[in-house]
Each structure stands twice: as C-alpha cells, then as structure tokens.
Amino acid sequence: MSKSFDVVVIGGGPGGYVAAIRAAQLGFNVACIDEWKNDKGGPALGGTCTNVGCIPSKAMLQSSEHFEHAGHAFAEHGIEVKGLSLNLGQMLARKNTVVKQNNDGIVYLFKKNKVTFFHGRGSFAKADAAGYEIKVAGAAEEVITAKHVVVATGSNARALPGAAFDENLVLSNDGALSIPEVPKKLGIIGAGVIGLEMGSVWRRLGAEVTILEVLPTFLGAVDEQIAKEAQKLLAKQGLTVNLGVKIGDIKVGKKDVAIDYTDAAGAAQTAVFDKLIVSIGRTPNTTGLSAEGVGLKLDERGFVAVDGDCKTNLPNVWAIGDVVRGPMLAHKAEEEGVAVAERIAGQHGHVNFNTVPSVIYTSPEIASVGKTEQQLKADGVAYKAGTFPFLANGRARALGDTSGMVKVLADAKTDEVLGVHIVGPMASELIAEAVMAMEFRASSEDIARICHAHPSLSEVTKEAAMAVEKRAINF
C-alpha cells in the first residue's frame, strides 16, 4: 500500500522546501521529492539556488573580492601583502563547503518539521477522485499519494542553438562556478545577472573578460540612471561589455571556442576564448513531470499555467517559483511557497509582485524595488525623484567604497514611494528598508523623518528621500 500525504511537493529548491515546511507547520502530513545529487550520490536539497546558483556564486564573489582587495585595496589601509597568490582549489573547496552546509541545513529543517523526504525524480502517475498518485524514480521506485500537489521543479539554463553545454568549454551557470584554472580569455554571452556576476568573479581572479550582449542597452530592466552608473563603474574595473551584437557561428574546438559576431556598428568580428559562459536566460523545468498524462496545462512558453493564486487547471494542484510566470528569483519562489501552503490551509496567502526586490551582486551591488523612472514616464505617472551619492557618506568613506547612489521615486501628488534604486556598497541589504516602506505605502517624507544610525550606509537612503523635496543636508 502506497504512503499517503496531505501535501506532496515536487522539487526541493527555495520554493519547494519552504512550501513543504510551511505546510507542515500548518498541521499537514507533508512529503517533498527532490532528485538533486551531491558528488557522492546523496541528496543535495536546495535546488539550483543552493547548488549552482545563488549560494555558490555569492561564495565565489566574496572570495574573489577578498583576493582583489588584498592585491589592490589593502595597501591604502596600511596592510602590506607580499607574495600574494591564488589557491583556486581551496577557493572552490570553500564554495563547495558553503553549499553543503546549506544542503545539510534543509535536511535538518525537514527533520525538525517532520517533512518526509524522498530522493528521486517526482512525476504524475495518476489522477482520480481521491487525489494524485506520484511516482518517485530514485534508488528504488515507489508510488505515493497526495490530496494536494505543489509543483516546484524550477528552471534550467537556456542553451544557444549549436552550442550545447559541455561544462568544459561551453559553460552554464553550473560549469561557470567550477572552472579548475583561471582562463586567460573568458567570453560571456549575456549581460544579465549571471553574466555580470560570473564575469566579475573571473575578472578579479585574473581573466580577461568580454561580455557580448544582444540588446542595445545595458541592464534595460534597471532604472536607466542607475544602469548607466553601474556600466561606467564596471567598465572602469576592466569588465568589457559589448552591446547590440548579433551572434553568428560558434565553433567549439579542442581547447577553445571561436565566436563570429557582428558588433553594434555592423562590423564583422571574431573572438576566440578559452572558456565561454552562456547566460541567456532560463527555461521552465517540466521534463519528466508527466504533465500531459494528467492534463496539467502548460502555457505557450512551457511554464505551468497558473492563476494569481498559483492554482493550475487541475483541482488541488499548485505550481510555484521558476516553473511559473513572474521573475525567476529564489525569494519570489519562497514567498509563493508560503502563500500556497497557507491557501491550502484556507488562509489568505499573499505575494505582492510590486515589492519583490531585485539584486545583482557585482561590486558595486545593484538593487531595486518598484517602478523605474522610465516605467513611470511610459505610464504617464507624475513623480518626483531624489538621489544621493555614497561619495558624500561618512561610512562609505571609511569603508573605502564611495561609488554609486541611492535613488528614490515618489508620487508627485501623494508622495507615496513608487520605486527605490541603488547602485553601491551593500545595496542588497539597503533595499530591504525600501521594500518595507513600499509594503506599508510609506511616503518619501516618512523615510526622510526616520532616524537612521550614524555613521551608516543607510543614511544615503534617508538623504535620497530628503532629496525628493530638495532638502538633502550633506550634499
């Protein structure tokens, strides 16, 4: 007789494991299925984010930034480093340790919350009046039953036609995090989050990095003023970004990759790289789910079709995270996971897409929430803008990182905060105040009148809010 559960979650990434834990907290008998394996064949919970995404990339960004600081910035602080060398093997080992700590942490949380874990690939086997049969294809195949199913199967890196990932010369985000030797010349196709972050890591470690971007503008979804400032700062560091290119033939040799492309001026170019990272977006992972077997509807792009509450076309089947519409962000998946668990319990789970923050962990970091200035103009919304530079902030000077600014956009009539955009140190942490303010529909004056600690980087947010009414003090 198969094991029966109130809720079965397929996928153990940020959306899936959070949904499972929250459902268990609400009193349901919960199972989570995930097939990710570590190098020993054991479970590696956490999905793309923990294994080959958010967590390892931040570990490598931190390590590479330490290396760059030791080679260039420490002397200014009176710290002299002689004989500096890179032990890339140790750096990669540390990254792997950080990943394992997060994997193990989720296993602990499952035990703590009494979530039953199945290691294998989950797929729909049968649907009937009693619920759903879910097949788990692991070391030993078994079938479990569920009243409710939450699909949280995530996404996969999108490959370029004619340049399949071999994770040796042509790399996805997975291979980009495990290059065994620093390449002399590294090519990256795509100047999005992954391209810029991985480009930053390997440039700091000594690679000559060239990024090829098809779009004519840099970070087109980011506030234009912030994007231009970020582009200038990254170029100053030595990160070459070519915009408006048209990719032609890609020839993968034995030891390098040659790319023919047309630049923005229309001139034919050829570049040869030791390694090529392709970061042109991600596709929903529904392979092997057997969606068609039970009639689960997918949209024209292959995403699981859901309504505003993450309900699919099937009764008691839900879908969250990268496999559905909306930004492919771990924290968005987590919020949907909590909301769905609460909706299953008859509560009113809620996700506000207008206040989901976005962060690029380059140096300086780029973070934003809400509307950009170009969006407000396009929508015909009357607004006021205030900006303040980190250059005029005492804590930033003490840190030795005064690049960038904070920008606050507020409604011209009501003064409600409509968007906040940051490029600068610790932007990923500073954006939380803006998210909080927008969730409570605060005005720029509300932020301006809150006492911020001195000296702190958060004072730049306060001053930018004051600048909305042209009353900034320190600049």
N, C-alpha and C positions, 0 to 999 in steps of 0.2 A: 504494500500500500504506500502510495507517494506521500511525502510530507506536505502538509497544508499550512499556508500562511495567509494572514490578512493582507499583507502588502509584500510584493516582491519587486525589488529594484534591480534593473538590468544595467549594470555599469557602476563602478566604484570610484569614479572621479569626484571632483568637488561637488557637483550637483547630486550625484547618486549617493555618495556616502553620507552627505548631510541630510538628504531626504530620508534615508534609512534610519539615521539616528533620531531625527525629529519625530518620525512616525513611531519609533519605539518609545520615545519619551511620552507620547500621547496615548500609550497603552496598547498599541497594536503588536501582534506577533509578526516580526519582520525578517525577511531574508534579503541579502544582497549578493548578486552574482557578478564576478569580475574575472577576466581572463589574463590580465597583465601578469607577466612573469619576471622575476629578477634573474640575475645571471646564474643562479643555482636552480632555477626552475620553480621556485616557490612563489607565493603571491606577492604582488607589488601594488598594493592599493594606492589610489590617489590619481589614477588616470594620467592623461598627457601632462596635466599641470604639475603633478608631483614628480613624474618620471622623466619627462623630456621637454618640459615647458617652464612654467613659472618658477618653480623652486630651483632646479639646477641652473637655469640661466641667471637667476639672481646671485647664486653662489659664485658663478664664474665672473659675473660683473663685479662683485665685491672683491674677489681675489685679484682680478686684473687691474682694478682701480688701486688696490694696495701696491701692486707692482709698479704702476705708473707713478704713484705718489713717491714711492721710495726712490725712483730714478730721477724725478724732476722736482717734486714739491718739498721734500723733507729738508733740503739744504736751507731753504728760507726760514724754517723753524729752528735752525741750529742743530739739526740732526744730520750727521755726516755718515753716508753709507758707502763703503768701499767694497769693490769686488761683487757688486750685485749680479746675481744670476737667477735664471728661471728654472725651477724644477717643475715642469709641466705635469709630469706623472703624479707628483704629490698634489698639485692643484686639482687635477682630475679626480684623484682619490678622495680629497676633501669634499668635492662636489658629490661624489657617489655616497659618501657617509651622510651628508646632509639629506640626500634623497631617501636613504634607508631609514634614517631617524623619522622622517615624515611617514614613510610606509608603515613602520612599526607603530607609530602613534595612532594611525587609523585602526590597525588591528586591535590595539588596546581599547580604543573607544568603542569598537564593536562589542568586545567582551564586556566592557563596563555597562553598555546599554542593552545587552542581551540581543544583539542582532546576529542572526545565523548567517555565516558566510559560506558561499560556495565558490570554489576556484575553478573557473572554466568559462566557456562561451555560452551565454544565455540566448535562447531563441523561442519564439512561439511555436508550440506543438499542436494546440487545440483550443478552441473556444466553445463553451457551452453555457447553459443557464446558470450553472454553479460558479462559473469563473473561467480561469485560464490555466491550461497546462503549459509549463515552461520547461523546456529541455535544457539541461546543463551538460555540455560536452567538455568534460575535463578528464582527469586521470581515469575516472570511472563514470560512464554516462548514467545520469539519473533524471527523473522527471519529478517536478514539484508542482503544486497547485497554488493559485493565488486568487483572492477576491479582487484585489486591485494590483495593477502593474504600472510601474513607473519606468519609462524608457529613458535612460541617461547614458547613451552609448557614445556621446562625444563626436569628435571630428578627426579627420586625417589631413595631412599636408597635401596640398594640390601639386601635382607634378606638371612640368611642361611637356607638351607633346614632343616626342623624340628625345627626351632627356630624362629617362626613368631614374628614380633614386637608386643608387647602389650603395649609398652611405660610405663610399670610399672617395670617389672623385666628385660625384653629384650628390649633394647632401640636403636632407630635410633638416628641420629643427633638431631631430634626433642626432644625426651624424654631426651637425654643427657644434654640438656640445661635447663631442668626444674625439676631436681631431688629435691624433697622437703626437704630432710635431707641428710647430707654428709654421704655416705655409708662407713662402716668400710673397707670393701674389695670390690674394683671395678675391674671387668675384662673387658678388651677391646680386641676384635678380629680385627686385622688390625692395622699396624703401619704406616699408611699413614697420610695425613694432618689432617683429622678429629680425628683419634685415638690419635695422639700425642697432638693435641690442647686440646681435651677434657680430656685426661689423665693429662695434665699439670694443667688444671683448678682444677680438683678434688683432685689431689695430694697436691696442695698448700693449699687447704681448709681442708686437714687432712685425706683424704682417702689413703689407701694402694692400689696402682695401679699396676696391672700386665697386660702387653700387650702381646698378642700372635700373632705372625706373621708367615704366611705360608712360605714366601720367605726366602731364606738363608742369604740374605744381607739386611742391614739397609738402607732404602731410596735408592733403586737401581737406580732410575732415576736421583738422585742428583750426582754431582761431587763426586767421591769416597773420596777424601781427605777431603772435606767439610763434607760429611756424617759421616765419622769416627770421626771427631772432634765434631760434633753435638751429636753423640751417646755417646761419652765419657762425655760430659758436662751434658746431660740429665740423664745419669746413676748416675753421682755424686750428682744430685739433689734428687735421690731416685725413679726415674721412671724406673721400671723393664720392660725390653723388651726381650722376648724370641723369638729368630729367628728359622726358619726352623722347625716349629712344624707342626704336622698333626692333625687336629681337628677330634675327634671322636664323641661319643654320647653327646648330650646336654640335660640335664634333668632339666626342669623348675618346681620347687616346689612351695609351697605356699609363702615362704619368701626368697628363694634363688635360685641360678642357679648353677648346677654342670656340669663341662665340663671334659670329658675324652679326653686326647690328648697324642700324642707321641712326645717327645722332639727331639731336633736335634741329640742327641746321640742314639736315638732309644728306649729309656726307656719309659714305660707307666706311665702317670701321671694323677692325678685327682685334680682339683681345684674347690673350692666352693666360689662363690661370692654373695654378697648382691644384686648387680646390674651387668648387662652385657651390654656393648655397642658393637654393631656390626657395624663396619665401613669397609666394604669390597668392596667399590665402589658403583656406582650408575647406574641405568638403564634409558634409554630414556622414557619419559612420552608421550606415544601416545594413551593410553587408553581413549576411548570415543571420539577420534578425528574423527572417521568415515572415516579414510583414505582410506579404501578399497571401500567405497561407491562411491568415485570419481576417484579411480585408482591411488591414491598417493602412490608412491613406497617407501617401507621401505627396508633397507638392511638386511643382514643375522643376524645382532645383534639387530635389531629392531629400529635402527636410521632412521630418514627420509633421504633418499638418495639425496645428492646434489652434484653439481659440484663445481669448485673452486670459483664461484661467488655466492654460496648459492642458485642457482636455482634448483628446483626439476624437476621431469619429466613432470609436468603439466605446461602449459603456465601461466605466471603471478602468480605462487605460489612459495614462497621462504621459507626457513627454516634456523634458526639461533640458536646459543647457545648450551646448553647441549643436545638438541634433534638431533644434527648433529655431524659429525666427528670432531675430534680435542679436545684439552684439555677442561675439564669441569671447566671453570673459568669464573667468572662474568665479568671480564674486557675483556675477549675474546668475550663473548656474546655481550657486549656493542659495541665493535669495529665492529662486524658483523652487528649489528643493524643499525649503522650509514652508513656502506658501502652499505647495501641493500637499504636503503631509497634513497641514492644518485644514485644507479644504476637504481632504478625505475624512477628517475628524468632524466635519460640519462647521468648522470655523471659517473665518474670512481672511485667509492669507492674501497678502498684497505685495506687489512689486511695482515700484514707480520707475519706469524706464527713463524718465526725465532727470532722475537724480542718480543714475548709475555712473560712477566716475570712471575715467579712462586714464591710464598711466603708461608712459614709455620710460623705461628705466635706464636711459642713457645718462651721461653726465654732461650737462645738467639734465635733470629729470624734466619730463613734460607731463603735466597732469591737467585734466579739465573736467568740468561737470556743467550740464545745462547747455544753453544755446551759445553759439559763436556769434561774433559781430556780423559776419556775412549772412548767417541764417536770419538774424533779426532784421537785417536790411531787406532780404528777399521776402520775408513775411510781412514787411511794412509795419513793424513794431517800433514805436518811438522809444528810444532808450538813451541812457546816459552811461558814459564809460569813465572809469578811473584806473590809472595804472601807477605802480610804484616800483622802482628798481631795487634789487638786492644790493646794488652798489652803495646805497645810502643807509644800509642797515649795519649796526654795530656788530651783531652776532655773525653776520655773513663775513664781515671784515676779519673777525677773529678766527673764523673757520678757514679763511683764505679762499673763499669761493663766493665772489660777488657777481657772478654772471646771471643775467635773466631778470625777470619781473613777475609781478602778480597783476592780473587784470580783472576788474570787477565790472559786470554789466548789469544795470538796473533799469527797471521800467521808468520811463520819463515822468509818468503821472503818479504812480503809486510807490515808486522807489523799491518795489519788490526785486530781490536779486534773481536775475534770469540766467546768469552764467558766470562762472569763475574759471580763469585760465592761468596756468602757472608754467613758467619755464625757469628752473633754478634749482638750488640745493634743496633736497628733501621735499620736493614737490608732492611726492606720493603720500607723505604724511600730512602736509599742509592742506591738501584738498579735502580732507575729512571735515574740517571746520566749515568749508563751503557747502558740502553735502548736507551737513546738519542744518545749516542756515536755510538752505533751499527747502529741505523737508518741512521745516517749521514756517516756511514762507516769510522769512525774515527780510527786512529792508537793508539797504547798504548802510543806513544810519544805525541800525541795530548792531551790525558788525563793528562799525566805527566807534560806538559808545561802549563796547565791551572792553574791559581792562585786560590787556594782553601782557604777559610777563616780559620783563626787560632784563637783559637783552635776549631776544629770541627771534627766530626767523618768522614766527607768526605775526610779529609786528608789521611785516610787509603787507600781509593781508589786511590788517587794520588800516594801514596808511592808504592802501589802494581803495578801500571802501570810503575813506575820508576824501580821497581824490575825486570820487564821483561828484561831490559837491564843491570840488576845487578848494579843499581846506586841509590838504596834507601838510603836516608840520615839518618833516625832516628832509624835504626835497623841494 
